[in-house]
Amino acid sequence: MHGAERYQHKNTGASVGLIKKVSELSTLCDIKACIIVYGPKEPKPVVWPFGSEAHRVLTQFIAKLRELRILLLAQFIAKLHVLAQFIAKFIDKKMMNQEGFMRQHIAKLREHVGKHERENRELESSLLLREGLVRKNIPTVSIEEATSLCWLIDTKLKLVYDRTA
């Protein structure tokens, strides 16, 4: 055999072997399969299985592809919708007018002032407690200061009890 004849013989043998493998795979896995082999000098492709069975397998395959394409398209659209909602929420959070900005800034400042007022009350109560311990008596204080002082003493006693327990 020379070059062209050997190639044609080899190609025919390969297609027969390939068809055999697809047939075995179909039998072993209990699946529908189809193979179409085009040879370079073949006038017609080699098809397995023959006739209407190949047509039925290819029709089912094309139908499954269409179903899969529709399913993937629906999933893609759903993800786009979720992304659009996320972007809208992000834009709503980040974009605000001057009034909204000022309200937010005032709220943060009020929170900051409240924190410092609490810290000052705690420091004043701590100072009153120390003065009382040094002088052995507590000077006249307002109701708020007395309440704050009681809270501080309770907190300190709780810390002592927790450490000794």
C-alpha positions in Angstrom: 0.0 0.0 0.0 1.2 3.4 -0.9 0.4 6.8 0.9 -3.1 7.6 -0.3 -4.3 4.0 -0.2 -2.8 3.5 3.3 -4.5 6.7 4.5 -7.9 5.7 3.1 -7.6 2.2 4.6 -6.4 3.6 7.9 -9.2 6.2 8.0 -11.9 3.5 7.3 -10.5 1.3 10.0 -10.5 4.3 12.5 -14.1 5.1 11.7 -15.1 1.5 12.2 -13.3 1.4 15.5 -14.8 4.6 16.6 -18.3 3.4 15.7 -17.6 0.2 17.7 -16.6 2.2 20.8 -19.7 4.4 20.6 -21.8 1.3 20.3 -20.2 -0.3 23.3 -20.5 2.9 25.3 -24.2 3.2 24.4 -24.8 -0.4 25.5 -22.7 -0.3 28.7 -24.1 3.1 29.9 -27.6 2.4 28.7 -27.7 5.7 26.8 -28.8 6.8 23.4 -25.8 7.7 21.2 -25.2 8.7 17.6 -22.0 9.2 15.6 -21.5 10.7 12.2 -18.1 10.3 10.6 -17.1 12.3 7.5 -14.2 10.9 5.5 -12.0 13.0 3.2 -12.9 11.0 0.1 -16.2 9.5 1.2 -19.2 10.6 -0.8 -21.5 10.1 2.2 -20.8 10.2 5.9 -20.8 7.0 7.9 -23.7 7.1 10.4 -24.5 4.9 13.4 -27.1 3.8 14.3 -28.7 3.5 10.9 -31.8 5.2 9.6 -34.6 6.5 11.7 -32.8 5.7 15.1 -30.0 8.2 14.3 -32.6 10.8 13.3 -34.5 10.2 16.6 -31.3 10.5 18.7 -30.3 13.7 17.0 -33.8 15.2 17.3 -33.8 14.5 21.0 -30.3 15.9 21.4 -31.3 19.1 19.6 -34.5 19.4 21.8 -32.3 19.0 24.9 -30.0 21.7 23.7 -32.9 24.0 23.2 -34.2 23.2 26.7 -30.8 23.8 28.2 -30.4 27.1 26.3 -33.8 28.3 27.5 -32.9 27.2 31.1 -29.5 28.9 31.0 -31.1 32.0 29.5 -33.7 32.1 32.3 -30.9 31.7 34.9 -28.9 34.4 33.3 -31.9 36.8 33.3 -32.6 36.0 37.0 -29.0 36.7 37.9 -29.2 40.0 35.9 -32.3 40.9 37.9 -30.6 40.2 41.2 -27.5 42.3 40.1 -29.8 45.2 39.0 -31.5 45.1 42.4 -28.1 45.1 44.2 -26.8 48.0 42.1 -30.0 50.0 42.8 -29.6 49.4 46.5 -26.0 50.4 46.3 -26.8 53.6 44.4 -29.6 54.4 46.9 -27.2 54.0 49.8 -24.3 55.9 48.3 -26.3 58.7 46.5 -28.0 61.2 48.8 -28.9 64.9 48.6 -27.4 67.6 50.8 -30.3 67.4 53.3 -29.8 63.6 53.7 -26.1 64.1 54.2 -26.6 66.8 56.8 -29.1 64.7 58.7 -26.7 61.8 58.7 -23.9 64.0 59.9 -26.0 65.5 62.7 -27.0 62.1 63.9 -23.4 61.0 64.0 -22.5 64.2 65.9 -25.3 63.6 68.4 -24.1 60.1 69.0 -20.6 61.4 69.5 -21.8 64.0 72.0 -23.8 61.4 73.9 -20.8 59.2 74.2 -18.7 62.0 75.6 -21.4 63.0 78.0 -21.5 59.5 79.4 -17.7 59.4 79.7 -17.8 62.8 81.5 -20.5 61.6 83.9 -18.4 58.4 84.7 -15.3 60.5 85.3 -17.2 63.0 87.5 -18.7 60.1 89.5 -15.3 58.5 89.8 -13.9 61.8 91.1 -16.8 62.2 93.6 -16.2 58.6 94.8 -12.5 59.3 95.3 -13.1 62.6 97.1 -15.6 60.8 99.4 -13.0 58.1 100.2 -10.3 60.7 100.9 -12.6 63.0 103.0 -14.7 60.3 104.6 -17.8 62.1 103.5 -19.5 62.9 100.2 -20.4 66.6 99.5 -24.0 67.5 98.6 -24.8 66.3 95.1 -27.8 66.4 92.8 -30.1 63.4 92.2 -28.4 62.7 88.8 -25.0 62.8 90.4 -26.1 60.5 93.2 -27.7 58.1 90.7 -24.5 58.1 88.7 -22.4 57.6 91.8 -24.6 54.6 92.9 -24.2 53.1 89.4 -20.4 53.5 89.6 -20.2 51.9 93.0 -22.4 49.0 91.9 -20.3 48.5 88.8 -17.0 48.5 90.8 -18.5 46.1 93.4 -19.6 43.7 90.7 -16.1 43.8 89.2 -14.6 43.0 92.6 -17.1 40.1 93.1 -16.5 38.7 89.6 -12.7 38.8 90.2 -12.9 37.1 93.6 -15.4 34.4 92.5 
